Amino acid sequence: MNNNNSILNNLSCHQAIYIKYLIVLQVLFVLFGINDINAQNYLRYYEKGKYGYIDTSGNVIIPARFAGAGYFSEDLAPVRIQGKYGFIDTTGNFIITPRFDYASEFHEGFAIVYTDSLPAYINKEGTIPFQTNYREILNFKNGIARILTYEKEQRLINTKGNIIPDMKYSGLSKFCEGFATIYSEDYYKYPDNNNIALIDSLGNIIVPFGIYSKIFPFSNGYACVYMLNDTSVGIGIYKIGFINRKGELAFILKDETRFHDMYFKEGLLPVRFFRFGIPVQNKIYNDTNYFYGFIDTTGNVVFKDSNFMSVSEFKDGTSYVIFRNGNRGYINKKGEQLVLQNINSNPAIPFKNGYVFQYLDNKGIEIIDTNRNFISSDTVHGIIYTDFWDDGYFLISNNEYKNGVSARKYGLCNYKGDILLEPILNFYDNNGFANGFLKINIDNRNGYLNKIGKIIWLEKNYDISKPDTLNIDFQYDLSFNPKISKNILLKDLNINIKENNLSIIRDTLKQYLYLDKFAGNKFYVVNTTENNSRLKLDGERINVIMQAKDKNGSWKNIEYFVPDIDRSEFNDDILLRNSYREMTLPVYKGEFKTLLRVSLSYYNKVRNPDKLITIYSKPFEGSINNQQFWRHSSVYNYLFSIITDDPYRLNDDYAFVPKYRN
């Protein structure tokens, strides 16, 4: 146990954290990227509104002096100063002078930069090696990069800027084990026909169009495929096969088996068998009609057992099984049940990296390895979180409550059950450790934790009387804003208001805090009319968006909501007559001085609305960065930009998700 951390001894709870902020904070940590902690062992830190870099011991290597910063890659890092991006080396000196509106990290000798919202590649000399007339571009990996044309077609290009393969297609999946699927131009009209093909990482066609209805990602060298237009085994049921890395059909599932999982693990695939012979075509069967077994990569049955009601994929030579009598346990690759010593209840979590743990009646745990050895001599108490189980660690929680509200904090344990850090973390990055470090938050302060339970860096206490402003270079996602207040009677509002009007009023008399940490402006949505008003919601938040005038004098959004596809057409909230709502929005700071205003959307009628009306606050002076007009980042949030890689810099393995411009 680590009890000697000097940083922790100096912690103080300097202010209460609202429960609504805790929820927001937790959501943001779930959305953390992992690339900020990189193989060059430099980590970003944040101090007094500026970014710098520390080493893995927490020592300052490059003092905080940049308004924006990326991570180091190939010995260079993109940083923003006076509104422009350039690249510094590991000593903090500029190698490529700041002249870009935005820049991402180098990959395979190329970095993506933006000028007036248009993307291009540069090399390490800072020059553009070839022209790119594309809507969006992504980083190079293994000599190829994904791009999106202005016709919204996805393509691959090589390091010379040439499109590969030289053919038209409408979509491109992520690469898995060096292969990706491409979709023909008619795929979205007829997705179950012959509109899918397979390419390798060089753009070579491995399986042409017209062979299979579906091709799934590779696993263990094999990919599941649906045979073309073959539903002979039942409505909505395809004959299923598996192809190898050459694109050759390895085998088709036999009639007595049914599809259960599409991914081979450790050379075996779980499948279902019918208990009462081959079924009648098109008849619906439930789980009681099946039992489970495993096949190998030739399609042959390795073992099956009518007592297996459910099985997991193999991991560390074991599969987690639910038996027909309701018991649970583990089997090896011969189908033999493992008899684990000290197991006195049904195991709750399958084996990972050779270990399993079970919950005990006293709410502790015991850890047992695949050799049936008892690892943890003392039980670890509290609620267990297995986010990092694959990495050799898991979290414990004290599960505390204060005034009926969860005040849960988290600590760190290893496989042996040793408590490396007592529960003191408010939040953590559930992506787990990256290059040996975990992003954490304690009392609204961000930090880094290493694998021995030591906090190498923790954000300093901030002076809430002089809060930081948001000096950002992207459109802020209002999905993470605190919710607007409930209805408050007008008699409690001590400002001048206009009669018989629905309006937005900015409070200019007092400084407010945004999310308890940053400078904020308070706005009131006031209804002095004789009728209730129906306000438009985006998700659970009222549609209030800040706008700014661009260099041409046009009003444009500098904030946005992530679209909520599950909400109904009229998702709303009622502002009662002679009432008001209040909310706090961030104060922005940047190189571009301009006018700002807040917009609000509401429906023309409470019942059966047929029109959406937008009103605006009075314009007020402020400053922003020009990138806020065009650069979206749907899950990026400034609150954690000090230790969060921008998910806007998409991983090239994944299907392209473009940003949108006004």
N, C-alpha and C positions, 0 to 999 in steps of 0.2 A: 504494500500500500504506500502511496506517495503522499506524505504529510508535510513535505518540506518545500513546497512551492511558494516562493516569496511573493509572486504576483498575486496568488490567491489570498495570502494573508492580508493584502492591502485592499481587498475588495470591500465596497460599501454599497448598500442599497440607497442611492441618493434620491430616488423618487419612486412613487408607485407606478406600476405598469398596468394600464387598463386591460381588461380581459379582451376587448375587441382588438387591441393591438397585439396581444398574444396570439390570437387566431391568425391575424394577418402575417405576423412574423413567422409563424409555423408554416404557413402556405409558402412563403418566400424561400424558406430553407428547403422545402420539398423540391423547389424548382432550381436549386443550385446546380451549376455546371461543375466540372472537375478540372478543367484545364489550367486554372490559375496556379496550381501547384505543379511545376514542370520539372523535367529531368535535369535542368540546369540549376536547380536548387535555389532559385530566387523567388520570393513570395512578395506579393504586393501588401503594403500597409497604408493606412490612412491616418492623417493627422492635420487638424485644423483646415479641413477642406482641400487638402492636397494629397497626392499619392507619392509613395516612394517604394523602396525595395529593401527587404531584410533577407538574411541568410537563414539556414535551417536551425540555427541556434537562437534566432531572434535578434541578431546584431544588425544595426542599420548599415547597409552597403551603399545605397543611394538615398540621400535625404529626400523627404517629401517636398516636392516643388512643382509637380505636374497636376494640371487640372483634370486630366484623364490619363489612363495608362492601361496597356494590355500586359500580357505575360511575355517572358523571354522565350524565344524560339530561334534556334540557329544563331545564337549569340547576339540577337537583336530584339528589342522590344518597342512597340509603337507607343508613343506618348503624345499628349496634347498640351500645348502651351500657347497662350494668346490666340486660342480658337483654331489652331492648325495642328495637324499631326505630322510628326517625323519619327525617326527611329534612332534609339540610343544603343550604345554597347554596354557591356557589363561594368564599365567605369562611370557611366552616366553621361558620356560625351555623345553629341549628335553625329551620327554617321550619314544619315539622310536628313537633310534640313526640313523643318516643319513647313509644309506647303499644301497638305491634303486636308480635305474636310473630315475625312475619317480614314483609318487604316487598321487592318487586322494583322495578325502575326505571320511570319514567314513559314512556308511549307515547301520543302523541296526546291528552295531557291527562289520562290515567288511569294509575293504578298499582295493582297487585295487592297486597293485604295479607292477612295471616292472623291470626285471633284464635281461640285454642283449636282450631287446625287447620282452621278454616272460612274459605274464601276470600271476598273481596269486592273491589270496585273503590272507589277513592277518587279525588277530584279534587285540584287543587293547593291547595285550602283545607283538605284533610284530611277532608272530609265524604264520606259515601256517597251518590252521586247516585241510585242505584236499588238495590233489593234483589236479591240473587242467591242462589237456593237450589239451588246446583249442587255436584256433587262436586269438580269442578276447573274453572278458568277460565284463559284465556290472554290475552295482550296484544292491544290493538286495533291493526289495520292497515287503512288506507283505510276507517276507519269501522265495521269489523266485527271481531268476536272469536270465537274458537272456545271452546266450553264442552263439558263432559261432565256429563250428568245422573246422578242416583243410579241410574237404570236402565241406566247405561253406554252411553247413546246420545249421539253427537256432534251438536252443533248450532252454528249461527252466530247471534250476536245483534248488534244495532246499538247505538249509543251511548245509546239510550233504554232498553236492556235487553230489547227485543222480539226474539223468535226469528224468523229469516228463513232460507229461505222457510218459510212456515207449512205445513209438511208433515213427516211422519215419515220418517226414514231412519236406517240403522244405522251408517254410516261416512262419512268425509269424507277425501279425499286432500289432499295439499298443493296450494297454488295455484301455478300456473306460467303466466307471461304473462297473469295475471289470470283464470285459469279453474281450476276444481277439479271432480273427479268426486264424486258422492254415490252411496251404495249403498242399495238398498231393504232393508226388514226381512228379506227372504228371500234376500239376496245370498249369505250364507255357507252356506245350504242348497243353493242352485242358482246357483253363481257364473258359469256359462257361459250363463245365460239372460238375459232382458231386464230385468236388475236394476241397471242403471247409467244415470246421467244426468249432464248437464254443467251447471254453474252458473257465472255470472260473479262478480266480486268484490263485487257488491251483493246476491247471492243470487238473481238472476233465472235462471229455467230457460232454458238455451240449447238443449240437446238433452234431450227428455223421456225417461222410462223407456220401454223397449220398442223402441228403434231399433237399438242395437248391443249386441254381446256384451261388448266391451271398448272403453274409450276411454283412450288413453295421453296423457301430458303434451304440451302444445304446444311447438313449436320452429319458429322462423322463421314464426310465424303459422299453422301447420298442425299437426293432431293425427292420429296414426294411430288407425284404428278397425278392429275385427273385425266383419265383417258378421254379422247376427243368424242363428244356427243354420245357417250355410252351410258345410258341410264337403265340398262336391261335388268339391273338388280333391284330396281325400285325407283319410285318418283323422288327426284332430288338426291338420289344416291348414285355416285359414279363408281365405275371400276377404278381402282386405285393401284398405281404402280410406283416404282422408285427407279430413278436414273442415277448413273454414276457420273464422275467428273468429266468423262468424255462425252456425256450426253446420251449414252447408250442405255436402253431399258434393261435394268438388272433383273426385275421380276415384277409380276402382278400378284396382288393379294389373292389367295385362294378363296373359293366360294364359302368355305366353312368359317372364314374369319371375317371380322368387320373392323373398320378403321377405328382406332382409339387415339393414337398420337402420330404425328407426322415426322418426328425427329428421332433418329437413332442416337443413343447415348451408350458409350462403352460397347458399341457393336451390337446392341440389342434394341428391339422395338417392342413396346407393349401393344398387344392386339386383343380383341374380344372374340370369344368363341360362343356359338349357340349351344345351349344346354340340350336342346331337343331336336337336333338335326338342322339341316339347311332350311331356312325359313321360306314361307310362301311369299311370292313377289308382292311388293307394295304394302305388306302388312306392317303395322306399327308394333314395335316391341319395346318393353321397358327393361330396366336394369336387371330385374329378376330372371330374365331370359338369357342372360349372358354370364360367362365367367371369363377369366383372363389368363393370358400366358404371354410368352415372348417368342419372337422370331429373330433369325440372324439376317445378315446382309444378302443372303441368297434367297430369302423368303421361306426358309425351312423352319419348322417349329423346334425350338430348343427345349422348352417345357411348357406345360399348362396344368392348371389345377382347378377343378370345379368348385373348390372352396374359396377361390380368390374372387372377392366381390369388387375389388379395386386395387390397382397397383400404381406405383410411381415409376418414373424413369430410373435407370440405374445410376448411382453415384457412389464412388468409392467402393464399388463392388457390391452394393446393397440396394434393395428396393423396398420401399415402405408399402405394406400390404394391409388391407382391411379384409378380414375373413368373413365368410358367410354367417358365422355365429356372432358377429359383432366385435370380436377381438381384433387387436391390431398388433403388428409386429414387423419383422424384417426377414427377408430371404436373400440368399446369395445367388450367384449366377447359375447354380445347378437347380434352383428352385427349392433349396433346403431352408427351413426356417431356422433362424439364429436364435439360440436361447441365451439371453443376456442376463448375467448375474446382476443382482441388486435392483432389477426392474420390478417394482411392486405396483405399477399402474400402467395403463396404456400409454406408450410413448406419444408425445404431442408433436414432435418435430422430427422429420426424417434426417438421416445421416448427412452430414456435410463435412468434407475434408477429414473423414475418418472418425467423426464424433457425433454423438447424439445427446440431447439432454431431455429430461423429463421433469414435469412439475410434480411437486410433492404436496401432500395435504396441508402442510404448514406454510405453503406459498414460497418455499425455497425451490432449488433445483439440484439435480444431480447430473453429472456429466460422465458419459461412458463411451469408450472407443470401440472400434469394430472388432477388436480382439476380446471384447467383453470385459475389459479392465475398468475398474472404478477409478476415475481420474480425480474428482473433486471430493476431498475428505470432509470438507465443511460445506454445508448448503449455502447458496447465495440467495438472500431474501429479496423480495420485491418483484415487481412486474418485469418480465424479460422481453427485450426487443432484439431480434436477430438480424438487424439490417446488415451488419458486417460479418455475419457468421462465416461467409466464404473467405474472409480475409483474416480469420483467426481471432476475431473479437466479437463481443456482443455488448449490448447496453443493459443496464439495470435502472430501475426507477424507484424513487421513494413513495410515489403515488400519494403525495400529501394533498390535503385540501385546506383552504383558508376561506372562512365565511361561506362555505358551500361551493366554492369555486376551486377548480383544480389548480394546484400550485406545484405540479409535478416537475421534478428535476431529474437529470440523467447522469449516470456514471458509467465507467468503462471496466469491463472484465476481459480476461483472456480465456482460452480453452480450458486451462487448468482451474478455472474458477477464482483466480487471484483478482482481487479488486484493485485495479490500477488507478482509478479515480473515483472517489466517493460521488454520489449524486449531487452535482452543483451546476450542471449545464441546463440552461433554459431551453435551448434548441441546438440542433446539430444538423449537419449535411447528411441526409440519409443515402447519398451516393456512396458513403463510406470513405475510407482512407484513400488518398491519392498520393502516390510517391511517399508514403509514410506519414502523411499529415491529414488531420480531420478539421474541417471548418466548424467552429462552434460559436455560441452566443451565451454570454453570462450577463445578466442584468442590463440588457440592451447594448452590450458591448461585444463586438466581434473579435474572434481570435483564432489561433491555430493550436491544436493538440497533437502531440506525437504519440507513438505507439507504446511508450513507457509511462504514459499518463501525465506527462509534463506539458504545461501550457507554455509554449515558447514565445508567444506574443499575445497581448490583449490590448484592445483599443483603450486609450486613456479616457479618464472621466472628462466629460465635456461640460463647458460652462453654459447652462441653459439660459442664462441671462444674455448670452451672445451666441445664439444658435447658428449653425451653418446654413447657408442657402443651398439650393439644388443646382449645382453647376454641371449640367448633364449634356450629352450630345445625342439624345434619342428622344422619341416621344414617350412620355411617361404613361404607364399602364394604370388607369384609374381603378381597375378591378381590385387593387390592393389598398385603395383609400379606405379610411374609416367610414363607416356608414353615416348617413345624415341623421340628425336627431329626429325624435318624434315630434308631433305637433305641440307647439307652445303657444299659449295665449298672447295676443298682441300687447296686452297691458304690461307684460313683463319685458317688453323690448323698449329700450331707452334711446331711440334714434328717430330722426325725422323720416316719416314715411308718407307716401302719396296715397290719397283716398281712392277707393274703387279701382284698384289696380293689382295686377300680379307682377311682382318685380324681384330683381336680385340686387341686393345692397351690400357693398363692401364696407366692413368696419375699419375706419382709418384712425381710430382713437387709441388703439391698444395693439401691442405685439402679442402674437399667439405662437404656440408650438404646434408643429405638424408631426404627428406620431411621436410626441414626447421628446423629440430630438432635433428637429430642424425648424427653421423659421417658417411661419405660416401666416396666411391671410384668412380671416374669418369672413364668411359670406352668409347672408340671411336670405332665404326665399320667403317672401312676404305675400300674403293673400289678404287684401283689404276689400275684396269684392263681396257680394252677397251670396256667392255660390262656392261650393267646394270645387277644388281643381284636381284633375287626374294627372299626376306626374308620370312621365315615362321612366321605366326602369331598364337598366342593363344589368342582367343578373339580379343581384339584390341591392344595387345602388342606383340612385336617381341619376338620370342622364344629364349631368352637369360637366361641361368640358371647357377648359381654358383655351382661348385663341389669342393669336398675336398677328400684327400686321407685318407682312414680309417687305422686302426692299422695293417691291412694286406697289405697295400700299394696299394689298389684298389681305383680307382676314383669312387666316388658316388655322386649323387645329394644331395644337402642340401637345395634346393629350388624346388618349383614346381608350375605349373599352375593348377587351377581347370579346368577340361575338359569342353569345350564348345560344347555341343552336337548339337547346332544349326548351327555351322559354316560349311561351305562347305569343301570338301576334300582338295582343294588348297586355303587356306585362306592366303593371302600374302600381302606384301608391297614391293615397288621397291626402291632399293638403286642405285641411278644413278652412272654412271661411273665418276671417278675423283671427287667423293663426299664422305662425311662421315656423320654418325649420332653419336650423343653423348647421354649418359645416366648416371645416378648416381645410384649405387647399395649400399646396406648397408655394413658397416664394422662390422663383427661379433667378439665376444669375448667369450672365454670359457676356460675350463680346459684342452682341448686337443690341443696341438700345432701341426700344420700340414701344408701341402702345399694346396693352393687353386688355382682355375682357373675358367674362365668363358667360357661356351660353347655357340655356335650360330649355328642354323640350317638354311640352305637356299636350294633352289631348283637349280638343275643343269642347267635349261634353263628357260628363261623368258616366252617363249611360249611353251605350251604343255610339261610341266615338267614331268619327269618320275622317278626322283631319288632325294632323300633328302640327302644333304651333311652336315656334322657337322665339324666345326672348333673350335679351342680353343685358349685362350689367353696364354701368357707365365705364368707358375706357379709363385705364390708369397707366401711368408710366412704369416701365420696368426694363429688364434686359434678359435676353435668352441667347442661346447659340443657334446658328442657322440650321444645324443638323436636326433640330427639333421639329422643323417643318416637314421633313421627309423620311427620317430614319426611324422605323418602327422596330421594337424589340418586345415581342409579346409576353415574354416571361422574365425579362430583365428588370431589376429594380435597384435604384441607386442606394437604397439603404444598405445593401450588401455588396455593392460594386467593388469595395475594397478587397473582398476575398471571394468574389464570384466571377467566374469567366462569363462573358456575354454569350448567352445561347444564340444570339443573332449570328455569331460566327459558327455556322452550322457544321457539324461533323460530316465529312464527305461520304461516309458510309450510309447516310440516311437520305431518304427521298427529299427532294427540294421543297422547302416551304418558303415562298417568297414574302418579302415585306410589301406593304402597300403604301402608296403615296397618295396625297390629297389630289 
